[in-house]
Amino acid sequence: MKVVVIGAGIAGLSIGWRLKQAGADVTVLERAQPGRGATWASAGMIATIAEIETPDSPQALLAQRSVRLWPHFAAEIEEASGIDVGYRVDGTLIVARSEEHARFLRHRAEGSQELEFLGPAEARALEPLLAMDVLGALFDATEAQVDNRMLARALAVAFQRAGGVLKTNEAVVRFETEGGRARAVRTPFAQYPADVFVLAAGAWSGLIEGLTPEVAPPIIPVKGEMIALAAERDSLPHHMIWGNDIYLVPRGGRLLVGATVSREGFDSRMTQAAAVWLYSRAVALMSALANWQLADHWAGLRPGSPDDLPLIGRSALANLLIASGQFRNGILFAPAIAEAIRDTALDEPPKEDLAAFNPCRFAGLALTTTDL
Ligand SMILES: Cc1cc2nc3c(=O)[nH]c(=O)nc-3n(C[C@H](O)[C@H](O)[C@H](O)COP(=O)(O)OP(=O)(O)OC[C@H]3O[C@@H](n4cnc5c(N)ncnc54)[C@H](O)[C@@H]3O)c2cc1C
């Protein structure tokens, strides 16, 4: 079976790798360099307690399955590539700075095996830099993170070592369709026919020509900016910490602070306002950070969708599969999405119910410029 994957972010690379392992002949077409889209801009958290508050929702079940797959997925990529992807179980704290939020977090911990509510002294014992106005924290010791930039590099190596073809600096500009099926994709340099196509082009997944409105995914770019701070004398926090509308992630001697969320079309410029907002929110959570140096600032575009849920599975063109719209959770969801798309491509029964993520649920929804 010949497969063409469009986009070499975490989605396209992990799907391409899984399909290659299953014996398919896979080409990934990337318009720029692999892993330099949202995957590069990400914070790399495999975050469920802060991101997904509704237990038993379709996205919670997808997240739980993916979390279970992650340790083996990371180990397998490292073995195949020889590159350390920085998978670490650091644990997460969600801190409360109001009585109401503390009550809400305490309630979430009740009856849970993983979640524990910590009082202010216990929270500060875990993270001594936390501000004195922190009223408690929800703690999950099992949450993990990965170095998203190393991960993309490792996936590209693993995919190619498995025999996959990765073409960079080659954008897909058009689908050629015939009789309800995709026949080929065109780039400025060549035409690529295949049996199955996987559209995993991140925030840009809706821009390729040749698809009718029933088929083209209504993907909305959602900009996110982050900064990194470098410690002067203090040691880095040990956990991922959420609070005050931001999160803090210790990585490689720096503290990542994220992230803004704004819908401004495809504008991915960094702004001073976002850096100041992130910095001041971080300092309010940990006043010692006022002495740390601003080490980096970047922006990226998340692939959003009209209902904030991912699009995973067959489009209205039977042999065009979509893997997009992961919004804030594309790193978290990656192993489960890779399996789901592999199984769909091979006509194997899915390991989970993907109905909520059916790409056809928006059929014919025409996005206007105000949606973007
Ligand atoms: C600031 C920020 C923080 C984040 N933090 C987290 C987090 O902590 N945890 C988490 O789970 N998620 C996080 N996310 C979300 C996550 O990064 C994304 O959901 C995920 O990276 C999407 O992966 P992707 O492969 O679909 O897209 P991308 O990584 O954007 O890859 C898409 C690729 O397709 C290519 N492409 C586009 N058009 C074409 C074309 N026509 N032809 C060929 N190639 C094309 C692009 O160049 C790009 O390389 C964050 C995102 C941002 C911006």
Ligand as a Chemical Component Dictionary entry (heavy atoms), coordinates in Angstrom:
data_LIG
# 
_chem_comp.id                   LIG 
_chem_comp.type                 NON-POLYMER 
_chem_comp.pdbx_formal_charge   0 
_chem_comp.three_letter_code    LIG 
# 
loop_
_chem_comp_atom.comp_id 
_chem_comp_atom.atom_id 
_chem_comp_atom.alt_atom_id 
_chem_comp_atom.type_symbol 
_chem_comp_atom.charge 
_chem_comp_atom.model_Cartn_x 
_chem_comp_atom.model_Cartn_y 
_chem_comp_atom.model_Cartn_z 
_chem_comp_atom.pdbx_ordinal 
LIG C1  C1  C 0 2.792  27.663 22.419 1  
LIG C2  C2  C 0 2.255  26.270 22.277 2  
LIG C3  C3  C 0 2.327  25.392 23.362 3  
LIG C4  C4  C 0 1.835  24.092 23.243 4  
LIG N1  N1  N 0 1.959  23.227 24.289 5  
LIG C5  C5  C 0 1.507  21.955 24.179 6  
LIG C6  C6  C 0 1.704  21.018 25.224 7  
LIG O1  O1  O 0 2.347  21.317 26.238 8  
LIG N2  N2  N 0 1.202  19.757 25.083 9  
LIG C7  C7  C 0 0.498  19.382 23.964 10 
LIG O2  O2  O 0 0.018  18.237 23.902 11 
LIG N3  N3  N 0 0.323  20.242 22.928 12 
LIG C8  C8  C 0 0.814  21.507 23.012 13 
LIG N4  N4  N 0 0.640  22.387 21.980 14 
LIG C9  C9  C 0 -0.115 21.955 20.800 15 
LIG C10 C10 C 0 0.736  21.077 19.905 16 
LIG O3  O3  O 0 2.001  21.682 19.734 17 
LIG C11 C11 C 0 0.064  20.867 18.552 18 
LIG O4  O4  O 0 -1.269 20.398 18.757 19 
LIG C12 C12 C 0 0.809  19.839 17.733 20 
LIG O5  O5  O 0 2.174  20.166 17.650 21 
LIG C13 C13 C 0 0.235  19.739 16.330 22 
LIG O6  O6  O 0 1.080  18.873 15.614 23 
LIG P1  P1  P 0 0.936  18.728 14.043 24 
LIG O7  O7  O 0 1.949  17.758 13.603 25 
LIG O8  O8  O 0 -0.487 18.464 13.707 26 
LIG O9  O9  O 0 1.216  20.223 13.510 27 
LIG P2  P2  P 0 2.590  20.966 13.239 28 
LIG O10 O10 O 0 3.607  20.629 14.251 29 
LIG O11 O11 O 0 2.259  22.401 13.040 30 
LIG O12 O12 O 0 3.090  20.317 11.892 31 
LIG C14 C14 C 0 2.414  20.534 10.663 32 
LIG C15 C15 C 0 3.470  20.479 9.572  33 
LIG O13 O13 O 0 2.815  20.518 8.306  34 
LIG C16 C16 C 0 3.610  21.299 7.441  35 
LIG N5  N5  N 0 2.768  21.759 6.343  36 
LIG C17 C17 C 0 1.804  22.705 6.374  37 
LIG N6  N6  N 0 1.244  22.858 5.165  38 
LIG C18 C18 C 0 1.875  21.966 4.340  39 
LIG C19 C19 C 0 1.737  21.655 2.961  40 
LIG N7  N7  N 0 0.843  22.286 2.182  41 
LIG N8  N8  N 0 2.554  20.713 2.412  42 
LIG C20 C20 C 0 3.479  20.078 3.185  43 
LIG N9  N9  N 0 3.639  20.346 4.514  44 
LIG C21 C21 C 0 2.834  21.269 5.085  45 
LIG C22 C22 C 0 4.145  22.407 8.333  46 
LIG O14 O14 O 0 5.284  23.042 7.768  47 
LIG C23 C23 C 0 4.429  21.658 9.612  48 
LIG O15 O15 O 0 5.760  21.177 9.668  49 
LIG C24 C24 C 0 1.201  23.674 22.032 50 
LIG C25 C25 C 0 1.170  24.546 20.943 51 
LIG C26 C26 C 0 1.698  25.820 21.057 52 
LIG C27 C27 C 0 1.672  26.727 19.858 53 
# 
loop_
_chem_comp_bond.comp_id 
_chem_comp_bond.atom_id_1 
_chem_comp_bond.atom_id_2 
_chem_comp_bond.value_order 
_chem_comp_bond.pdbx_ordinal 
LIG C1  C2  SING 1  
LIG C2  C3  SING 2  
LIG C2  C26 DOUB 3  
LIG C3  C4  DOUB 4  
LIG C4  N1  SING 5  
LIG C4  C24 SING 6  
LIG N1  C5  DOUB 7  
LIG C5  C6  SING 8  
LIG C5  C8  SING 9  
LIG C6  O1  DOUB 10 
LIG C6  N2  SING 11 
LIG N2  C7  SING 12 
LIG C7  O2  DOUB 13 
LIG C7  N3  SING 14 
LIG N3  C8  DOUB 15 
LIG C8  N4  SING 16 
LIG N4  C9  SING 17 
LIG N4  C24 SING 18 
LIG C9  C10 SING 19 
LIG C10 O3  SING 20 
LIG C10 C11 SING 21 
LIG C11 O4  SING 22 
LIG C11 C12 SING 23 
LIG C12 O5  SING 24 
LIG C12 C13 SING 25 
LIG C13 O6  SING 26 
LIG O6  P1  SING 27 
LIG P1  O7  DOUB 28 
LIG P1  O8  SING 29 
LIG P1  O9  SING 30 
LIG O9  P2  SING 31 
LIG P2  O10 DOUB 32 
LIG P2  O11 SING 33 
LIG P2  O12 SING 34 
LIG O12 C14 SING 35 
LIG C14 C15 SING 36 
LIG C15 O13 SING 37 
LIG C15 C23 SING 38 
LIG O13 C16 SING 39 
LIG C16 N5  SING 40 
LIG C16 C22 SING 41 
LIG N5  C17 SING 42 
LIG N5  C21 SING 43 
LIG C17 N6  DOUB 44 
LIG N6  C18 SING 45 
LIG C18 C19 SING 46 
LIG C18 C21 DOUB 47 
LIG C19 N7  SING 48 
LIG C19 N8  DOUB 49 
LIG N8  C20 SING 50 
LIG C20 N9  DOUB 51 
LIG N9  C21 SING 52 
LIG C22 O14 SING 53 
LIG C22 C23 SING 54 
LIG C23 O15 SING 55 
LIG C24 C25 DOUB 56 
LIG C25 C26 SING 57 
LIG C26 C27 SING 58 
# 
